[in-house]
Amino acid sequence: MEENERRFEQDIESYLLSEDGGYVKGYPKDVDRECALNKKDLFTFIENSQMNELERYKNAFPDDYEDRFIKRFNEEVAQRGIIDVVRNGIT
């Protein structure tokens, strides 16, 4: 890759990661390749947006709430699609 392309790529990434861009940098080590999902980011989002519901879920399944949630999430995405799941949630 030429230096000017590398610089352009860095500028785009810098903007996206700035306050104006609103993105958070992800890392390959955080992705569960089996389910193609960044579990860390997913649970951070749920904790920040739906803490009460997550606490109820944790209480119902204290030993394996993350695995059970991921399984249910993937089933719903396979059935309804990611956009519908994100917009309308899981019951």
Backbone as XML, in Angstrom:
<?xml version="1.0"?>
<chain id="A" units="angstrom">
  <residue number="1" name="MET">
    <atom name="N" x="0.852" y="-1.167" z="0.000"/>
    <atom name="CA" x="0.000" y="0.000" z="0.000"/>
    <atom name="C" x="0.902" y="1.236" z="0.000"/>
  </residue>
  <residue number="2" name="GLU">
    <atom name="N" x="0.551" y="2.176" z="-0.806"/>
    <atom name="CA" x="1.333" y="3.401" z="-0.892"/>
    <atom name="C" x="1.104" y="4.263" z="0.347"/>
  </residue>
  <residue number="3" name="GLU">
    <atom name="N" x="2.079" y="5.110" z="0.630"/>
    <atom name="CA" x="2.022" y="5.937" z="1.840"/>
    <atom name="C" x="0.802" y="6.848" z="1.850"/>
  </residue>
  <residue number="4" name="ASN">
    <atom name="N" x="0.446" y="7.434" z="0.711"/>
    <atom name="CA" x="-0.706" y="8.345" z="0.698"/>
    <atom name="C" x="-2.013" y="7.578" z="0.963"/>
  </residue>
  <residue number="5" name="GLU">
    <atom name="N" x="-2.100" y="6.327" z="0.515"/>
    <atom name="CA" x="-3.276" y="5.509" z="0.811"/>
    <atom name="C" x="-3.330" y="5.169" z="2.298"/>
  </residue>
  <residue number="6" name="ARG">
    <atom name="N" x="-2.185" y="4.824" z="2.853"/>
    <atom name="CA" x="-2.110" y="4.487" z="4.275"/>
    <atom name="C" x="-2.533" y="5.693" z="5.127"/>
  </residue>
  <residue number="7" name="ARG">
    <atom name="N" x="-2.053" y="6.865" z="4.744"/>
    <atom name="CA" x="-2.403" y="8.097" z="5.465"/>
    <atom name="C" x="-3.901" y="8.379" z="5.361"/>
  </residue>
  <residue number="8" name="PHE">
    <atom name="N" x="-4.468" y="8.197" z="4.174"/>
    <atom name="CA" x="-5.899" y="8.405" z="3.963"/>
    <atom name="C" x="-6.707" y="7.450" z="4.854"/>
  </residue>
  <residue number="9" name="GLU">
    <atom name="N" x="-6.289" y="6.200" z="4.894"/>
    <atom name="CA" x="-6.953" y="5.207" z="5.737"/>
    <atom name="C" x="-6.869" y="5.608" z="7.216"/>
  </residue>
  <residue number="10" name="GLN">
    <atom name="N" x="-5.723" y="6.075" z="7.648"/>
    <atom name="CA" x="-5.551" y="6.524" z="9.036"/>
    <atom name="C" x="-6.443" y="7.724" z="9.340"/>
  </residue>
  <residue number="11" name="ASP">
    <atom name="N" x="-6.560" y="8.640" z="8.388"/>
    <atom name="CA" x="-7.424" y="9.810" z="8.586"/>
    <atom name="C" x="-8.884" y="9.397" z="8.738"/>
  </residue>
  <residue number="12" name="ILE">
    <atom name="N" x="-9.325" y="8.456" z="7.920"/>
    <atom name="CA" x="-10.705" y="7.973" z="8.015"/>
    <atom name="C" x="-10.934" y="7.314" z="9.376"/>
  </residue>
  <residue number="13" name="GLU">
    <atom name="N" x="-10.013" y="6.457" z="9.766"/>
    <atom name="CA" x="-10.154" y="5.789" z="11.061"/>
    <atom name="C" x="-10.145" y="6.800" z="12.205"/>
  </residue>
  <residue number="14" name="SER">
    <atom name="N" x="-9.276" y="7.770" z="12.152"/>
    <atom name="CA" x="-9.210" y="8.794" z="13.203"/>
    <atom name="C" x="-10.526" y="9.541" z="13.325"/>
  </residue>
  <residue number="15" name="TYR">
    <atom name="N" x="-11.097" y="9.902" z="12.179"/>
    <atom name="CA" x="-12.380" y="10.610" z="12.224"/>
    <atom name="C" x="-13.472" y="9.714" z="12.808"/>
  </residue>
  <residue number="16" name="LEU">
    <atom name="N" x="-13.565" y="8.484" z="12.330"/>
    <atom name="CA" x="-14.620" y="7.587" z="12.812"/>
    <atom name="C" x="-14.515" y="7.343" z="14.313"/>
  </residue>
  <residue number="17" name="LEU">
    <atom name="N" x="-13.305" y="7.321" z="14.838"/>
    <atom name="CA" x="-13.100" y="7.070" z="16.267"/>
    <atom name="C" x="-13.183" y="8.338" z="17.113"/>
  </residue>
  <residue number="18" name="SER">
    <atom name="N" x="-13.309" y="9.491" z="16.460"/>
    <atom name="CA" x="-13.423" y="10.752" z="17.196"/>
    <atom name="C" x="-14.837" y="10.880" z="17.760"/>
  </residue>
  <residue number="19" name="GLU">
    <atom name="N" x="-15.032" y="11.899" z="18.566"/>
    <atom name="CA" x="-16.357" y="12.161" z="19.141"/>
    <atom name="C" x="-17.385" y="12.398" z="18.031"/>
  </residue>
  <residue number="20" name="ASP">
    <atom name="N" x="-16.985" y="13.089" z="16.977"/>
    <atom name="CA" x="-17.895" y="13.357" z="15.856"/>
    <atom name="C" x="-18.259" y="12.083" z="15.101"/>
  </residue>
  <residue number="21" name="GLY">
    <atom name="N" x="-17.300" y="11.167" z="14.985"/>
    <atom name="CA" x="-17.541" y="9.932" z="14.240"/>
    <atom name="C" x="-18.410" y="8.959" z="15.003"/>
  </residue>
  <residue number="22" name="GLY">
    <atom name="N" x="-18.206" y="8.881" z="16.316"/>
    <atom name="CA" x="-19.064" y="8.064" z="17.164"/>
    <atom name="C" x="-18.768" y="6.579" z="17.195"/>
  </residue>
  <residue number="23" name="TYR">
    <atom name="N" x="-17.732" y="6.131" z="16.542"/>
    <atom name="CA" x="-17.411" y="4.707" z="16.531"/>
    <atom name="C" x="-16.466" y="4.355" z="17.671"/>
  </residue>
  <residue number="24" name="VAL">
    <atom name="N" x="-16.475" y="3.079" z="18.035"/>
    <atom name="CA" x="-15.546" y="2.540" z="19.027"/>
    <atom name="C" x="-14.707" y="1.492" z="18.319"/>
  </residue>
  <residue number="25" name="LYS">
    <atom name="N" x="-13.408" y="1.551" z="18.525"/>
    <atom name="CA" x="-12.506" y="0.621" z="17.845"/>
    <atom name="C" x="-12.743" y="-0.795" z="18.352"/>
  </residue>
  <residue number="26" name="GLY">
    <atom name="N" x="-12.851" y="-1.719" z="17.438"/>
    <atom name="CA" x="-12.993" y="-3.126" z="17.775"/>
    <atom name="C" x="-11.690" y="-3.859" z="17.537"/>
  </residue>
  <residue number="27" name="TYR">
    <atom name="N" x="-11.556" y="-5.016" z="18.163"/>
    <atom name="CA" x="-10.342" y="-5.804" z="18.030"/>
    <atom name="C" x="-10.709" y="-7.243" z="17.688"/>
  </residue>
  <residue number="28" name="PRO">
    <atom name="N" x="-9.978" y="-7.851" z="16.774"/>
    <atom name="CA" x="-10.287" y="-9.221" z="16.357"/>
    <atom name="C" x="-10.366" y="-10.216" z="17.523"/>
  </residue>
  <residue number="29" name="LYS">
    <atom name="N" x="-9.575" y="-10.010" z="18.554"/>
    <atom name="CA" x="-9.581" y="-10.945" z="19.688"/>
    <atom name="C" x="-10.913" y="-10.939" z="20.446"/>
  </residue>
  <residue number="30" name="ASP">
    <atom name="N" x="-11.712" y="-9.880" z="20.282"/>
    <atom name="CA" x="-12.998" y="-9.780" z="20.969"/>
    <atom name="C" x="-14.134" y="-10.464" z="20.211"/>
  </residue>
  <residue number="31" name="VAL">
    <atom name="N" x="-13.864" y="-10.921" z="18.993"/>
    <atom name="CA" x="-14.910" y="-11.522" z="18.165"/>
    <atom name="C" x="-14.933" y="-13.030" z="18.363"/>
  </residue>
  <residue number="32" name="ASP">
    <atom name="N" x="-16.119" y="-13.542" z="18.664"/>
    <atom name="CA" x="-16.328" y="-14.980" z="18.730"/>
    <atom name="C" x="-16.596" y="-15.437" z="17.304"/>
  </residue>
  <residue number="33" name="ARG">
    <atom name="N" x="-15.645" y="-16.113" z="16.722"/>
    <atom name="CA" x="-15.748" y="-16.489" z="15.310"/>
    <atom name="C" x="-16.838" y="-17.538" z="15.073"/>
  </residue>
  <residue number="34" name="GLU">
    <atom name="N" x="-17.121" y="-18.344" z="16.065"/>
    <atom name="CA" x="-18.147" y="-19.378" z="15.908"/>
    <atom name="C" x="-19.523" y="-18.758" z="15.638"/>
  </residue>
  <residue number="35" name="CYS">
    <atom name="N" x="-19.828" y="-17.681" z="16.364"/>
    <atom name="CA" x="-21.137" y="-17.053" z="16.152"/>
    <atom name="C" x="-21.010" y="-15.695" z="15.467"/>
  </residue>
  <residue number="36" name="ALA">
    <atom name="N" x="-19.794" y="-15.332" z="15.031"/>
    <atom name="CA" x="-19.545" y="-14.087" z="14.295"/>
    <atom name="C" x="-20.109" y="-12.887" z="15.041"/>
  </residue>
  <residue number="37" name="LEU">
    <atom name="N" x="-19.741" y="-12.773" z="16.310"/>
    <atom name="CA" x="-20.309" y="-11.743" z="17.153"/>
    <atom name="C" x="-19.277" y="-11.237" z="18.148"/>
  </residue>
  <residue number="38" name="ASN">
    <atom name="N" x="-19.269" y="-9.944" z="18.368"/>
    <atom name="CA" x="-18.423" y="-9.365" z="19.394"/>
    <atom name="C" x="-19.241" y="-9.344" z="20.687"/>
  </residue>
  <residue number="39" name="LYS">
    <atom name="N" x="-19.067" y="-10.391" z="21.485"/>
    <atom name="CA" x="-19.864" y="-10.550" z="22.705"/>
    <atom name="C" x="-19.623" y="-9.404" z="23.686"/>
  </residue>
  <residue number="40" name="LYS">
    <atom name="N" x="-18.391" y="-8.961" z="23.772"/>
    <atom name="CA" x="-18.055" y="-7.873" z="24.694"/>
    <atom name="C" x="-18.879" y="-6.629" z="24.370"/>
  </residue>
  <residue number="41" name="ASP">
    <atom name="N" x="-18.902" y="-6.244" z="23.101"/>
    <atom name="CA" x="-19.665" y="-5.061" z="22.694"/>
    <atom name="C" x="-21.169" y="-5.275" z="22.852"/>
  </residue>
  <residue number="42" name="LEU">
    <atom name="N" x="-21.634" y="-6.474" z="22.532"/>
    <atom name="CA" x="-23.063" y="-6.760" z="22.669"/>
    <atom name="C" x="-23.503" y="-6.612" z="24.117"/>
  </residue>
  <residue number="43" name="PHE">
    <atom name="N" x="-22.776" y="-7.211" z="25.047"/>
    <atom name="CA" x="-23.184" y="-7.143" z="26.447"/>
    <atom name="C" x="-22.962" y="-5.748" z="27.039"/>
  </residue>
  <residue number="44" name="THR">
    <atom name="N" x="-21.972" y="-5.026" z="26.548"/>
    <atom name="CA" x="-21.802" y="-3.632" z="26.976"/>
    <atom name="C" x="-23.009" y="-2.810" z="26.539"/>
  </residue>
  <residue number="45" name="PHE">
    <atom name="N" x="-23.452" y="-3.012" z="25.309"/>
    <atom name="CA" x="-24.635" y="-2.305" z="24.802"/>
    <atom name="C" x="-25.870" y="-2.651" z="25.636"/>
  </residue>
  <residue number="46" name="ILE">
    <atom name="N" x="-26.063" y="-3.919" z="25.906"/>
    <atom name="CA" x="-27.246" y="-4.342" z="26.674"/>
    <atom name="C" x="-27.179" y="-3.787" z="28.099"/>
  </residue>
  <residue number="47" name="GLU">
    <atom name="N" x="-26.004" y="-3.835" z="28.712"/>
    <atom name="CA" x="-25.852" y="-3.290" z="30.069"/>
    <atom name="C" x="-26.172" y="-1.796" z="30.097"/>
  </residue>
  <residue number="48" name="ASN">
    <atom name="N" x="-25.762" y="-1.076" z="29.064"/>
    <atom name="CA" x="-25.991" y="0.374" z="29.019"/>
    <atom name="C" x="-27.414" y="0.748" z="28.647"/>
  </residue>
  <residue number="49" name="SER">
    <atom name="N" x="-28.104" y="-0.114" z="27.941"/>
    <atom name="CA" x="-29.434" y="0.251" z="27.444"/>
    <atom name="C" x="-30.581" y="-0.501" z="28.111"/>
  </residue>
  <residue number="50" name="GLN">
    <atom name="N" x="-30.288" y="-1.666" z="28.712"/>
    <atom name="CA" x="-31.364" y="-2.498" z="29.240"/>
    <atom name="C" x="-30.915" y="-3.229" z="30.509"/>
  </residue>
  <residue number="51" name="MET">
    <atom name="N" x="-30.346" y="-2.495" z="31.435"/>
    <atom name="CA" x="-29.755" y="-3.092" z="32.631"/>
    <atom name="C" x="-30.762" y="-3.914" z="33.440"/>
  </residue>
  <residue number="52" name="ASN">
    <atom name="N" x="-31.981" y="-3.413" z="33.630"/>
    <atom name="CA" x="-32.965" y="-4.145" z="34.430"/>
    <atom name="C" x="-33.311" y="-5.485" z="33.807"/>
  </residue>
  <residue number="53" name="GLU">
    <atom name="N" x="-33.522" y="-5.497" z="32.491"/>
    <atom name="CA" x="-33.837" y="-6.738" z="31.801"/>
    <atom name="C" x="-32.676" y="-7.720" z="31.874"/>
  </residue>
  <residue number="54" name="LEU">
    <atom name="N" x="-31.459" y="-7.200" z="31.730"/>
    <atom name="CA" x="-30.286" y="-8.064" z="31.811"/>
    <atom name="C" x="-30.148" y="-8.650" z="33.211"/>
  </residue>
  <residue number="55" name="GLU">
    <atom name="N" x="-30.388" y="-7.865" z="34.228"/>
    <atom name="CA" x="-30.309" y="-8.381" z="35.605"/>
    <atom name="C" x="-31.326" y="-9.494" z="35.838"/>
  </residue>
  <residue number="56" name="ARG">
    <atom name="N" x="-32.531" y="-9.323" z="35.318"/>
    <atom name="CA" x="-33.545" y="-10.389" z="35.443"/>
    <atom name="C" x="-33.083" y="-11.648" z="34.730"/>
  </residue>
  <residue number="57" name="TYR">
    <atom name="N" x="-32.491" y="-11.486" z="33.578"/>
    <atom name="CA" x="-31.989" y="-12.626" z="32.814"/>
    <atom name="C" x="-30.854" y="-13.311" z="33.568"/>
  </residue>
  <residue number="58" name="LYS">
    <atom name="N" x="-29.951" y="-12.525" z="34.151"/>
    <atom name="CA" x="-28.846" y="-13.083" z="34.942"/>
    <atom name="C" x="-29.381" y="-13.870" z="36.141"/>
  </residue>
  <residue number="59" name="ASN">
    <atom name="N" x="-30.413" y="-13.348" z="36.782"/>
    <atom name="CA" x="-31.005" y="-14.034" z="37.931"/>
    <atom name="C" x="-31.691" y="-15.329" z="37.519"/>
  </residue>
  <residue number="60" name="ALA">
    <atom name="N" x="-32.292" y="-15.335" z="36.350"/>
    <atom name="CA" x="-32.972" y="-16.541" z="35.873"/>
    <atom name="C" x="-31.986" y="-17.625" z="35.446"/>
  </residue>
  <residue number="61" name="PHE">
    <atom name="N" x="-30.853" y="-17.221" z="34.904"/>
    <atom name="CA" x="-29.846" y="-18.170" z="34.413"/>
    <atom name="C" x="-28.457" y="-17.780" z="34.915"/>
  </residue>
  <residue number="62" name="PRO">
    <atom name="N" x="-28.214" y="-17.864" z="36.207"/>
    <atom name="CA" x="-26.965" y="-17.340" z="36.772"/>
    <atom name="C" x="-25.694" y="-18.033" z="36.282"/>
  </residue>
  <residue number="63" name="ASP">
    <atom name="N" x="-25.772" y="-19.287" z="35.939"/>
    <atom name="CA" x="-24.557" y="-20.019" z="35.574"/>
    <atom name="C" x="-24.136" y="-19.843" z="34.124"/>
  </residue>
  <residue number="64" name="ASP">
    <atom name="N" x="-25.088" y="-19.567" z="33.246"/>
    <atom name="CA" x="-24.740" y="-19.515" z="31.824"/>
    <atom name="C" x="-25.577" y="-18.500" z="31.046"/>
  </residue>
  <residue number="65" name="TYR">
    <atom name="N" x="-25.856" y="-17.365" z="31.671"/>
    <atom name="CA" x="-26.731" y="-16.380" z="31.023"/>
    <atom name="C" x="-26.171" y="-15.883" z="29.694"/>
  </residue>
  <residue number="66" name="GLU">
    <atom name="N" x="-24.853" y="-15.696" z="29.596"/>
    <atom name="CA" x="-24.273" y="-15.189" z="28.349"/>
    <atom name="C" x="-24.461" y="-16.183" z="27.215"/>
  </residue>
  <residue number="67" name="ASP">
    <atom name="N" x="-24.129" y="-17.444" z="27.462"/>
    <atom name="CA" x="-24.267" y="-18.458" z="26.415"/>
    <atom name="C" x="-25.725" y="-18.624" z="25.998"/>
  </residue>
  <residue number="68" name="ARG">
    <atom name="N" x="-26.633" y="-18.625" z="26.968"/>
    <atom name="CA" x="-28.049" y="-18.776" z="26.657"/>
    <atom name="C" x="-28.562" y="-17.574" z="25.852"/>
  </residue>
  <residue number="69" name="PHE">
    <atom name="N" x="-28.116" y="-16.393" z="26.238"/>
    <atom name="CA" x="-28.545" y="-15.195" z="25.513"/>
    <atom name="C" x="-28.022" y="-15.214" z="24.083"/>
  </residue>
  <residue number="70" name="ILE">
    <atom name="N" x="-26.754" y="-15.547" z="23.914"/>
    <atom name="CA" x="-26.155" y="-15.596" z="22.575"/>
    <atom name="C" x="-26.894" y="-16.612" z="21.704"/>
  </residue>
  <residue number="71" name="LYS">
    <atom name="N" x="-27.207" y="-17.764" z="22.269"/>
    <atom name="CA" x="-27.936" y="-18.787" z="21.517"/>
    <atom name="C" x="-29.293" y="-18.241" z="21.068"/>
  </residue>
  <residue number="72" name="ARG">
    <atom name="N" x="-30.014" y="-17.631" z="21.984"/>
    <atom name="CA" x="-31.333" y="-17.070" z="21.666"/>
    <atom name="C" x="-31.208" y="-15.943" z="20.633"/>
  </residue>
  <residue number="73" name="PHE">
    <atom name="N" x="-30.237" y="-15.075" z="20.821"/>
    <atom name="CA" x="-29.992" y="-13.977" z="19.898"/>
    <atom name="C" x="-29.749" y="-14.509" z="18.487"/>
  </residue>
  <residue number="74" name="ASN">
    <atom name="N" x="-28.871" y="-15.501" z="18.358"/>
    <atom name="CA" x="-28.558" y="-16.065" z="17.044"/>
    <atom name="C" x="-29.767" y="-16.744" z="16.412"/>
  </residue>
  <residue number="75" name="GLU">
    <atom name="N" x="-30.583" y="-17.406" z="17.217"/>
    <atom name="CA" x="-31.801" y="-18.033" z="16.695"/>
    <atom name="C" x="-32.744" y="-16.972" z="16.132"/>
  </residue>
  <residue number="76" name="GLU">
    <atom name="N" x="-32.920" y="-15.889" z="16.870"/>
    <atom name="CA" x="-33.806" y="-14.816" z="16.426"/>
    <atom name="C" x="-33.277" y="-14.143" z="15.168"/>
  </residue>
  <residue number="77" name="VAL">
    <atom name="N" x="-31.971" y="-13.911" z="15.101"/>
    <atom name="CA" x="-31.371" y="-13.290" z="13.915"/>
    <atom name="C" x="-31.556" y="-14.202" z="12.706"/>
  </residue>
  <residue number="78" name="ALA">
    <atom name="N" x="-31.348" y="-15.502" z="12.890"/>
    <atom name="CA" x="-31.519" y="-16.452" z="11.780"/>
    <atom name="C" x="-32.966" y="-16.464" z="11.288"/>
  </residue>
  <residue number="79" name="GLN">
    <atom name="N" x="-33.892" y="-16.331" z="12.214"/>
    <atom name="CA" x="-35.312" y="-16.388" z="11.873"/>
    <atom name="C" x="-35.840" y="-15.068" z="11.308"/>
  </residue>
  <residue number="80" name="ARG">
    <atom name="N" x="-35.472" y="-13.942" z="11.942"/>
    <atom name="CA" x="-36.080" y="-12.649" z="11.613"/>
    <atom name="C" x="-35.142" y="-11.674" z="10.931"/>
  </residue>
  <residue number="81" name="GLY">
    <atom name="N" x="-33.834" y="-11.898" z="11.022"/>
    <atom name="CA" x="-32.857" y="-10.966" z="10.464"/>
    <atom name="C" x="-32.382" y="-9.987" z="11.525"/>
  </residue>
  <residue number="82" name="ILE">
    <atom name="N" x="-31.165" y="-9.514" z="11.360"/>
    <atom name="CA" x="-30.526" y="-8.660" z="12.364"/>
    <atom name="C" x="-31.247" y="-7.326" z="12.534"/>
  </residue>
  <residue number="83" name="ILE">
    <atom name="N" x="-31.726" y="-6.738" z="11.437"/>
    <atom name="CA" x="-32.386" y="-5.429" z="11.526"/>
    <atom name="C" x="-33.631" y="-5.526" z="12.395"/>
  </residue>
  <residue number="84" name="ASP">
    <atom name="N" x="-34.448" y="-6.555" z="12.173"/>
    <atom name="CA" x="-35.669" y="-6.714" z="12.961"/>
    <atom name="C" x="-35.337" y="-6.961" z="14.434"/>
  </residue>
  <residue number="85" name="VAL">
    <atom name="N" x="-34.321" y="-7.757" z="14.695"/>
    <atom name="CA" x="-33.948" y="-8.043" z="16.094"/>
    <atom name="C" x="-33.467" y="-6.772" z="16.781"/>
  </residue>
  <residue number="86" name="VAL">
    <atom name="N" x="-32.643" y="-5.986" z="16.115"/>
    <atom name="CA" x="-32.132" y="-4.751" z="16.715"/>
    <atom name="C" x="-33.266" y="-3.743" z="16.923"/>
  </residue>
  <residue number="87" name="ARG">
    <atom name="N" x="-34.148" y="-3.635" z="15.962"/>
    <atom name="CA" x="-35.249" y="-2.671" z="16.077"/>
    <atom name="C" x="-36.301" y="-3.096" z="17.097"/>
  </residue>
  <residue number="88" name="ASN">
    <atom name="N" x="-36.630" y="-4.383" z="17.131"/>
    <atom name="CA" x="-37.764" y="-4.844" z="17.933"/>
    <atom name="C" x="-37.406" y="-5.695" z="19.136"/>
  </residue>
  <residue number="89" name="GLY">
    <atom name="N" x="-36.151" y="-6.075" z="19.250"/>
    <atom name="CA" x="-35.710" y="-6.812" z="20.424"/>
    <atom name="C" x="-36.101" y="-8.280" z="20.421"/>
  </residue>
  <residue number="90" name="ILE">
    <atom name="N" x="-35.802" y="-8.895" z="21.544"/>
    <atom name="CA" x="-36.057" y="-10.323" z="21.780"/>
    <atom name="C" x="-36.936" y="-10.423" z="23.015"/>
  </residue>
  <residue number="91" name="THR">
    <atom name="N" x="-37.921" y="-11.312" z="22.964"/>
    <atom name="CA" x="-38.756" y="-11.524" z="24.164"/>
    <atom name="C" x="-38.355" y="-12.784" z="24.867"/>
  </residue>
</chain>
